[in-house]
Amino acid sequence: MIQLQQVTLRLGTKTLLDHADLLIEAGQKIGLIGPNGAGKSSLFKVLLHEHQIDQGELVLPKQKIWAHIRQEIPDADLRLSTVDYALQGDSIYQEIMTALTAAEAQDDGEAQMHCHMRLADIDGYAAPARAAKVLLGLGFQQADLTRTVDEFSGGWQMRLNLAQVLLSNADILLLDEPTNHLDLEAIFWLGEWLSTCPATLLVISHDREFLDEVTSHIVFITNQKLKKYTGNYSSFEHQYAESLVLQQKAYEKQQKHKAHLQSFVDRFRAKASKAKQAQSRMKMLNRLEDIAAVSATSPFTFEFSEPISAGNPVITLSHVDVGYDHKPVLSNVRFSLQENARIGLLGLNGAGKSTFVKLLAGELKPLAGEIVNSSKLNIGYFAQHQLELLDYTASPITHLLRAQKKMTEQRARAYLGSFNFQGDQAFETVAHFSGGEKARLVLALIIAHNPNLLLLDEPTNHLDMEMREALSLALQTYTGAVIVVSHDRFLLNSVADELWLVHQGQVSPFDGDLNAYRQWQKEQASLSEKKKPQPAALQSASKKSTPARTLQQLEKQLAASEAELKTLHARMAEPTFYQTTDAKTVADCVQHEKTLTETIAQLETEILKAL
């Protein structure tokens, strides 16, 4: 049980919590939400004893293992393999392995036996296999399991830190933005893993679909209080919407949102087919009333202007090859984009989604084939690298006036205010901005350009919940064409009328919704797993190649190994064993027990694969 009673928490001169109360029961899965700066991460630091409360009482459970995602990797760990680094998260396993190493160095047979018994108790011999399974779920490949930590980029190292947490066997997990560096497939896997994990979970996330999947309760930081709601994020939205409509100001703003969306909803409903994606989008539109109410207090009020029609087709690709260094990533692509199209791109990591978007944006030239653009085409292209192209010495208003030379400063300030660049912030240099603020500025500059084709490659990275909702709502009434790549399922469901799949060098329509894609992804992973050789990290200690064995043979060998291990344990458990047996024999018995245990683990793995 975690309990806050009348807690006041300050950060400098700012009060984050004022006499706040909260009770979290064991096993509950809590989504912690609130505006940026409300105190979500600060509350985590309080629970981890990194911050002290200013007033009140904090009650934390005793003798429980806590785990959270580290933001850095110690230099001493950089040369570890990915499997060994991930296993650093399991403190009990590490304690036993350290003791075993010391016992082996001292040739202490009794201590070695004790360590092996403890390993058996925690299923420690299968720990490398568990680590490999988690790493593969988070998007690593088989070949990555023996690579060292320093071979990976910062985003992949954050995945390794997340793997440590998942392997920690902790009683309480604190996850701050765990999906930030994950692709859609890894988010699917993580959601399923956390849903079945018995630990108490507290998670901060801007991904509403992820919160829907993994949470049983929502804690909303509002007005310096902690308000707990039963149910997932969608349930919270509905409950919160019902409370807001009782307040006249919020109600009026909600009606404005609804009126703004109504024409779009009616238009889409009139043309919606029985296609799975169309039906999924209709379900999403039915949620807009709740979303509009929750966003009634949002600081974001921007809208898209009516763009100049590009005419049809907007872009036509005929037998196009595209790639890098004369090597095609996508081949023989045939694609025609209509001016009212709203497409979500799907595909496994590295399949070529961003390559396709870069091709459409003109950042990559085709290696073969032909591209024909409408003469009236006006592209708005968002990608993460554009954040680094901002002038860090310039302010948001300087960026905007440079791009929109006919715009007055007064109008520029009002426009930037709709993206929550209020007051003096519109004149601050970009160098001091967070990733989310830079992303907001890039989106503001794109929307001001009034494009008739939006190419959005992971537009919600770094954006908080309110800005994500504002972007999704604004895109509902945008009348140009949209192509979006995103791991944000809410954005895909609310924006895309159709889904296209980038797979094995091809771009083609996907007949299904995101649930169907999730199943397709699992099938692809299963097929890929069957084709791959077993990684070195999971091979038996003998390292001898063996011919393929039938399920019956494997089960027979498993029974024999288990019987032999049982006999060995009985001998070693005799009171006089260590007094009457010479040191070499004791050591041989301990080593034989280790070999048998590893053999049993290997046989169990092979049997599971053979089933």
N, C-alpha and C positions, 0 to 999 in steps of 0.2 A: 504494500500500500504506500502511495505517495500522497502526502497531504500538505497543502499550503493553507495557513490560517492567518487571515488579516495581514498578508504580506505586502509590504511596500518596498519597491525596488527602484533605485534611481541610477541613471547613467549620466554622470556629470551633474548638470543643473536640470536635466530632463527627468521627470517622473514617468516611469514605464508602467508600474503597477502601484495602485493606491488601495491598501487594505483589501487585497484580493484573496479569494478563497477558491480552493480546488481540491478535489478528491479523485484519485486514480486508483482503481482496484487492480489487483494482480491479473494478468492475462488480457486486460483491455488493450485495444489498439486505437491510439489517439492521433488524430490529425490536428496539428497546431497551426492555426491560420490567423491572419491579421494583416493590416497594411504594413508596408515597409517602414521600419523604424518603430513598430509597435512594441517590440521586445521579445520576439520569438527566440532568436539566437541567444539573447541575454538570459532568458529563462533556462535554456539548455545549460548555459555556463553556471548558473546557480545550482542546478541539479548535479553538475560535475564538480562542484566546489571550486570553480574558477572565479566566481563572483560571490560576494556576500550580500544577503538581503539587508535592507536598512531598518526594517521593522517587521514584527510578526514572528511566526513560528513555521519552520520547515521540518517536516517529519519524513524521513527516508527509511526504507527497509534495511535491516542489518543483514550482513553476511550474504549479500546478493552480488552477482557479477554484473557489472555495467559495461556496455560497449558503445562506442561512438566512432564516427568516421574521422580519422586523422586527416589534416590538411597537408601534412608534409611527410616525407620519408627520411628516416635517419640515414646519414651517409654510410654507416656501418652495414646497412641492409641492402644497399644498392647492388651488391654483387651476388645476392641470393637469387636462386631460381624463383620463378613465379609461384611454384607449389610450396617451396620452403618459406617464402615470404608470407603467403596467405596463411600458412599454418602457424605463423607467429601470433596470430589472433587468438589461438586456443591456448590460454595460459596454463591450464591443467596439463595438457599434452606436452607443452614446452617444459614444464617443471619436471615431469616424469622423464623426458628424454635427456634433460640435463643431469638428473640423478643417475640415469642409466650410463651415460658417458663417463661420469665420475667413478661409478662402480666398476666399469670395465677397465678403466685406467688403473684402478687399485687392485684389480683381479679379485674383487670381492664377490664370490659366487652367491652368497645369501642375499646381498643387496641387489644383485642383478635379478635374482629370482623374484624378489619383492617388486622390482620395477616392472618386470614382465607381467606379473599378476595384475598390477595396477593398470597397465596398458590394456590387458584383456578386459578388465572391468569397464573401461571407457571406450571399448572397441577402437583402441588406438592404432592397431595394425592396419585398419582400413582408412585412417586419417588422410594419407596421400590421395586415395581414390576419391574421398569426399571433397578434398580441396580441388582436385581436377574437375569434378562434376560442377562445382560452384563456378570455377573459372570459365569453363565452357559455356555455362549458362549466361555469364556476364559478357560473352562475346569473344573470348579468347579462342584461338585455334589450337589444335593438337600440338603443332610445332612450337607454340608459345610456351608450353608447360616446362620446357627445359631452358628457356631463355632467361637472362638475368633482368632484374628490375630496371637497371639503368639503360636498357635497350628500348624502353618504352617512353612515349611522350607523356606530358603532364596529365592529359585526360585519361589515358590508359593506366597511369599510376594511381589515379583516384579510384579507378575500378578495382585495382589491387587492394587499396585501403578498404573499400567496401567489402571485398571478399574476406578480409581479415575479420570484419565485424560479423559477417554471416557464419563464419566458422568458429566464432568465439564461444558458442554454447552459453551465451550470456542470458541472465534472467531478465534484463531490461536493456532494450536497444533504443538509442537516441540517433535518429537519422535526419541530418540536415541536408535537404535537397539531394536525396540519393539518386534521382534520375537525371541529374544535370549533365553527366557525361555519357549517358547511355543512349543507344539507338532503340528503335521501336521494339525490335525482337528481344533485346536484353530487358527492356521495361516489362514486356509480357512475362518473361521468366521470373523477374524479381517480384512482380505482383503475386504470382502463384506461390513463390517460396514464402513470402511474408504472410500470405493468407493462411498457410498451414503451420507457421512457426508458433510454438506455444509461449514464447516470451512476451512480456509486456512491451508494447511498442509505442514510442512517441516519434512522430515524423512531421517534419516541415517540408511542404511541397507546394509548388504552384501548378502541379499537374492534377486537375480535378478528376480525370478518369482513374488515375492511379490511386488517389485518395478514396474514390468510390470503391475500388477493389479491395483495399487493404485495411480500411478503418471501420471500427465499430462505434466510435464516438468522435465528435469534433469539439475542440476547445477554441473558442473565438476570443482573441484579445481585442476588446473594444472599450473605449472610455476608461482605460486603465484598470479594467476588471477582466476576470477570466470566466467566460460563460460557456458551460459545457452542454452539448446537445447530444442526444442519443441518436445513433444512425450514422450513415456515411455522409459524404459531402452533398450529394443530391438531396438527401433528407434534410440536412442543415439548410440548404438553399430554400427549400419549401417552407420550413418552420420560420426561417428568418423573414422570408417574403410575407408570410401571413402577419408577422408582428409589425412589419414596416407599413403595410397598407393601412394600418390603423392610425398612422401618423399622416396628417394631411399633406405636409410638404413632400414627403417621400411618395405618397400616393399620386400626387400631381405629376411628379417627375416620372413615375412608373407609367402613367397614362401617356405621357409624351413619348416614352420609349416604345410603347405598344403601338401607338399610332404611326410612329416612324417605321415600324417593321411590318405593319399590317398589309400594306400593298404588296410587299415582297412575299409574305406568307401566302396570301391569296393567289398570287401569280404562280408560285411554286406548286401549291396544292392543285391548281387547275391542270398543270401539265405533268404532275408526278405519275410515273409509270409504276408497274409492279416490281421493277428492278429492286434488288436487295438494298443497294446503296441509296436509292431514292427513298425507300421506306425508312431506312436508318436516319436519313436526313429529316424526314417528316417527324420522327420521334424527337429528334434534337430540337426542331422548331417548336414543338409543343412545350419544351422546357424554357423557352425564351421569356415567358412571362415571369417565372421565378427569377431567372437570371437578371432581367431588367430591374426587378425590385431590389435584388441584392446589390446591383451596381448603381442604385439611385444615389448613393453617397459617393460614387467614384469621382475622383478629380479629373478624369479624362472625358472630354466632350467632343472630340474631333469626329468629322464625317468626311466621306469622299464626295467630291464634286462630280457632276455629270461629265464624263470624258467625251471627246470627239469620237464619233464612230470610226472604227478601223475598217469596216466593211468585211465581207467574207470572201475567201478565208483570210484569217489574220496572218497565219504562217503556214507554209506548205513545205514539207520535207519529202524529197523523192530519193529513195535508195541511198541514204546518207550513211557514211562511216565517220565516226569521230573518236578521237583518243589522244594519246600523247606520244611524242617521239616516234611518229609514224606507225604506232601500234594501236589498232582500233580497240576501244572499250565497248562500243556499240556498233553494230554492223547492219547495213541494209534497212535503216530506219525509214519507215513510211508513216507520215503523220500529217494530219490537216487539222488546224485549230480554228474553231468558229468563235465569233466575237462574244458570245454569251456563255462560253464553256467555263466550267468550274471543275478543275481536275486535281485530284490528289495523287501524287506519285508514291508508289510503294516499291519495296525491294530490299533485299538483304544488304547488310553493310558492305560497301565496296562494289555494289552491282553496277553503279554508274548513274544514279539519280542526279547527283550534283553535276556530273559531266553533261547530262542531257539538258539541264537547266542552263548551264554555261553556254552550250551550243545555241539555245534559243535566244539567250541574252547577247549573243555576238562576241562573247569572250573567248570562245573556241571556234576555229574555222573547221569545216568538214574536210576529212581526208579524201572523201569521194562523195559523189552525189550532188544534189542541188537543193538549196534553200531559197524560197521566194517569200519575201515579206510584203505585207500591205504597204502601199505608199504613205498611208496615214498612221502607220504603226508608231506608238509612243510607249516605250517599255519602262516600267518601274521595276528594278531588280534589287532584291535584298538578299545579301549573303553575309556570313559572319566576318569575312575578310574586309568588308567595307567599313567596319567599325575602326579598323586600323588606318583607313584612308582619310579619316577626319583630320582637320587641321587642329592639332592639340593646343595651339596658341590662340585659337579663335573661339568666340562665344557662339551659342546657338543662334543668336540674332544675326551675327556676322555671316555665319554659314547660310542662313536663309536669304538674307538680302543679296548675297553674292549670286545665289541661284535664281532668285526672283527679283530681277532688277527693277521692275515696275511697282513692286510692293512698297508701301510706306512703312516707316518704322512702327507707327501705331498699329497698323494692321498686322505686321509681323509679330508684335508682342502679343496681340490677342490670339493669333493663330498658335503661337508657341504655348500660350496659356492653356489651350485645349489639350495639349500633350503634357500638362502639368509642369511646364517650365515657367514657374510663377515669379513675378517680381525680379529681384536681383539675379536669380539663377539664369535668366535669359541672357545675362551679360557676363556670366562667369566663363572662364576658359574651360575647354573640354578636357584638358589634362587632368583635372580633379574629379571627373565624372566616373561613376561606377559603370560596369558593363551594361547594366539595365538602362541607365540614363543615355549611354552612347547609342544603344539599340533604338531607344525611343526617338532620339534625334535623327538617326538615319531614316527611320520610318516616316517621321515628320517631313523630311526633305523629299522623300519619294512621293508621298501623298500630295504635297504642294505642287509637284510636277504634273499632276493630273493625268496619269498614264491610262491608256486603254488596254494595256496588258500588264498584269502584275505577276512577276516571277518571284516567289517567296521560298527561299531555301533556309529552313529552320528559323523562322522569324521570331519564335517565342523564346528562344534561348536567352537567358538573363532577364526576361520580363517577369514581373510579379503577377499575381492572380488578377488584380484589377486591370492591368494593362492588357493582359491576354483576353479577358472578357471584352474590354473595350474594342480591341482589334477584331475579335470575332463578330461582335455586334455591328461594327462599322462595315465589315465586309458583306453583311447580309444585303445591304442596299447598294453595293457597288455594282455597276452595270457593265463593266468591262470584263475581259477574260481573266481568269485566275488559274495559275498552276502553282501548287504548293507542295513542298517537301517538309514534313514535320513529324517528330515523335510525339507531338501533342494530339492525342486522339480526339479530344474535344474540338480542337480547331479543324481537324480533318472531317469529323462528322458534321460540323456545323457549316462548313464552307463548301465541301466538294459534292457535286452532283454525280460525279463518276470517278472511278479509280482506275489508274493504269499501273501496270506492273513492269518494272525494269528487272530483267532476269536473263542470265546467260547471253548477254549481248543484244537482247531484243527489247523493244518497247511495245507493249500490247495492252488492250483493255483487260481489266480484271473483272470477271463475272462474280461479284459478291461484295460483301461489306467487310468491315474491319474484323468482325468475328470470323468470317470465312478466311480472311487473310491470316489470322492467327493460327487457324487450323492448318492452312497450307504451309505456313512457316514451320510448324511442328513436324509435318510430314517431310519437308525438305531436310530438317535437322536429323530426322530418323534415317533417311536415305543416306545422308552424308556420313553419319556415324557408322553405318554398316560398311561403307567403302573404305574407311580410314583404318590404318594399322593401329594397334594398341600403343599408346605413348610409352616412352621409356620410363616415365615416372611411375607407371603402374605395372611394369613387368615384374615377374617374380625375382626373388633374390638370386636364384640360380643362374638367371640370364641365359639359360639354354633353350634353344629353339626346340619346339615340340610339334609333332604332327597334329592335325586337327583331330579332336576327340568327340565322340558322340555324347549326347546328353546322358545316356545310360553309363558310359565309361566315366564321365565326370562325377556323376553321383556316387558311383562305386568307389572311386578314388577318394572322394570327400569323406565317405563313411569310414574308410580305412584310416585316413589321416586323423579324423576326430577320435577314433578308438585308440590309436597309438598315443595321441596327446593325452587322453584321459588316463591311460596307464602310466605315462610319464609323470603326470601331475600327482597321481596316487603315490608313486615311489618317492617323489621329492617332498611330499607332505608328511612322510614318516618322521617322527620325532628324532630318531637317531641318524637320519640321513647325513646331516652336515657334520656329525661327530665321527662317523665310522667310514665316511667316503673321502678319498684323497681329493685334493684341490683340482687336479686335472680332470677327474671324472665329473666333479660338480660343474666345472666350466663347460665340459662337453655336453652335459645334460641341459644346461641353460641355453647353450647355442642350439642344440637340437630342438628345444621347445620353441625358440624363436623361429627356426626354419619351418617347423610344423605349422605354427600359427600363421606365418606368411603364406605358406602353401594353401592352407584352408581359406584364407582371404582371397587368394588368387582363384582357387577353384570356385568359390561362391560367385565371384565376378564373372567367370566364364559361363557358369550355369545360368546366371541371369541373362547374359547375352544370347545364350542358346535357346532360351524359352520362347 
